Amino acid sequence: MNFIKIISVVALLSSYSFGQIDGKVYGLVDDKKVELFGAEVFFKNGRQGKTTCDEGAFLFEFLPKLPDTLIVRALGYYPDTIPISKNEKQLHLEVVLYPDNLLEEFVFVQKRENSSIMRLDPRNVENLSSGELRKAACCNLSESFETNATVDVNMTDGVSGAKQIAMMGLSGVYTQIQMENIPIIQNLNVAHGMNSIPGTWIESIQITKGTGTVVNGYESMVGLINLEYRKPDDLERLFVNVYGNIRGRGELNVHGGKKISDKLSTAWFVHGATVQGENDRNNDGFRDITMGEDLIFLNRWKYASDRFVGQLTLKGNLSQKYGGQLGYERGDTASIYGVFNENRNLEVSGKTGFIFKKPATSIGVIYYAKYYDMIAQFGKRELVAQQSRGYVNAVYDGILGTTLHKIKAGLSFVYDDLHQVVTSDLPAGYSELSLIRTEIVPGAFAEYTYTGLRSTLVAGVRQDYHNMFGWQFTPRFNYKHVVTENMDVRLTAGRGFRVSNYATDNIGLLATNRPWVVAADIQPEVSWNFGGSILQQFTLFGEKALFTVDYFHTLFENQLIADRDQDVSQIVFNNLSGRSFSNVLQVELRFSPLKNLEIKSAYKYLDVRATMGGSLLEKMMVPRHRGFANIGYSTRNKRWEYDLTASVFGVQRLAVVELAEDVLSEDNRSSIFPMLSAQITHVFKKFEVYLGGENLLDFRLKDPIIDAQNPFSERFDATRVWAPILGINIYGGIRFTIK
């Protein structure tokens, strides 16, 4: 029997040869090349077939016995054939299909995954499409990850209603947020910047685990989230989304695009939101969510010709939120505890790309400028700050001999001017804190990519000179090896560097009356991230299934520590004195037991520790275990869509607080708690109606605020929020589209 198995394996292997053929498939539309999604690419005799991805790309990592003929076809286009000789085992192809003019109109239906692992990328990248974002009718970026296991969403405190993300068990400040490869969230808008990005504006999100590459900067430490906005040349003429929930929140999103000419197009986006009505379900005298308004506007322009591409984006937003005790209005802080947040932002970003005649060679220039103004008031404590930032990144993209060897190199420049003051009239132990600094950081980088038969290597270095902290060297490395046609192994390592801001990085800590003590010599944060993943694709219930295992270790050389263990009566901000690290293991399974039914399930283990109070302790508000499951189903005619998401969060360490004079809290561990959300969508010809619910099990913290009856006392603390405050929330809305 073993002999027969050996003969079978040998016979199977003999029908294949090692090699790699990759490329892109384009369709010619109005004399312009368009990337074709879902085109079929297969060998005539080899019985191998691929379907192109969103970018029109395909990859064969195992070749049939050559010579053979590669056939490329797509509905509505004439097919093309490419002879492959015996010696052509490593090729990069660009295939252009010409339209079949006999077909005046055609409909091409292809199933597009809402959430997928980008197997062609040597990095560990998960792509979320707009279909994934629709599953939870997300309102802004900070609420766009409810159906995702990699990114966690937490509340910062119990009075402001602000949310923040976390990756690898670490705060979102260690994850670089980009808009089409432009870093857009740093310093002041770390606290509320994601709230100013409506979910309906987003075309897709790419989540990268690890430090990523050196091309876009040095600040990525544990992950990178890149947003792709809707494009002007591929946008509905009019889209309207109206949203409302039972807690008094209403939103209106309107956008549309227009082609001015074959090469020039524009798009505009408007978002308005408001929360009216006071919610206090736990009867502690404080609003469970803040009231207020948001107004956000964005205008995009795009020019594209054969050799030149240019984009320009203008964005402005104004946000005002009111929270705290019932009846609070801004300015009334003498007798009532209030929370007020105002954020004003104006930004300009753009891209300019020059494409040369030499294959795979181009130069791109990215530029970004913003002005940000914020006021954050928590009781009698107030943060007032202004930031001006400029960023330029010039990138050369080319090849070394052949497309197997690619090179990126460039120069970057960062200017960041910050004026910030934290004031309070708390008694002894607290004084006014100010932070005034101007960062000037020129840098240079180079990155080499090798694409072999079964391996891909991306290695890069960058050198930056910081006017305050000197030279900073940033190496990064990504490697992918194709073990079999259905199994990939990825490895990554890299250094991250960022200049922290004790106030905005920890804005939720303004919701306690503990005095802040900030060291005078706060140094930049420096970390090393190492990780790996295994991806296995197989067949389950007759459909494609995917199993992944990820492990990442982050080690800090230095970190800004908000130490609450050194002295219960105050919060000490200081440089790391000891060790700080995180270990993250994530296991995920995706499969389809029935047609149109998709299931994602995951388990995540988090071991995150830092030296606080002189001891190596668990980081607060980080659950050691998390379970996750998402089930999505659509009917055969695509008229009805159903989605269900369940999460279970493990025990978390909580801060020790003073409950009464000389009496400290003893129960400093949270409980295990579940979260359940669901949504139903009905699709009509030109519009959709959706109805959903969040926290359907109505799990709520009983007493989220310590000493809520005395909000100006030294014991008042609204930072021990480890579970929802609001409870069950039912929402609904309408999406209307003119294509």
HUTABEL-V992953 format. One record per helix or strand of 2 or more residues. SS is the DSSP state (H for helix, E for strand). FROM is the first residue (numbers start at 1). LEN is the number of residues. If there is no record, write none. Layout:
BEGIN
ss	from	len
SS	FROM	LEN
SS	FROM	LEN
END
This chain:
BEGIN
ss	from	len
H	2	13
E	16	14
E	32	4
E	40	4
E	49	3
E	57	8
E	68	6
E	80	5
E	90	10
E	115	3
E	124	6
H	130	5
H	141	3
E	152	4
E	163	5
E	170	2
H	172	3
E	175	5
E	182	2
H	187	4
H	193	4
H	199	3
E	202	8
E	223	7
H	232	3
E	238	8
E	249	11
E	264	12
E	291	14
E	308	18
E	338	18
E	362	17
E	381	19
E	405	19
E	433	19
E	455	12
E	470	15
E	487	12
H	507	5
E	515	4
E	525	16
E	543	16
E	560	4
E	570	6
E	580	15
E	597	16
E	615	4
E	625	10
E	640	10
E	658	3
E	663	2
E	673	11
E	687	8
E	729	10
END
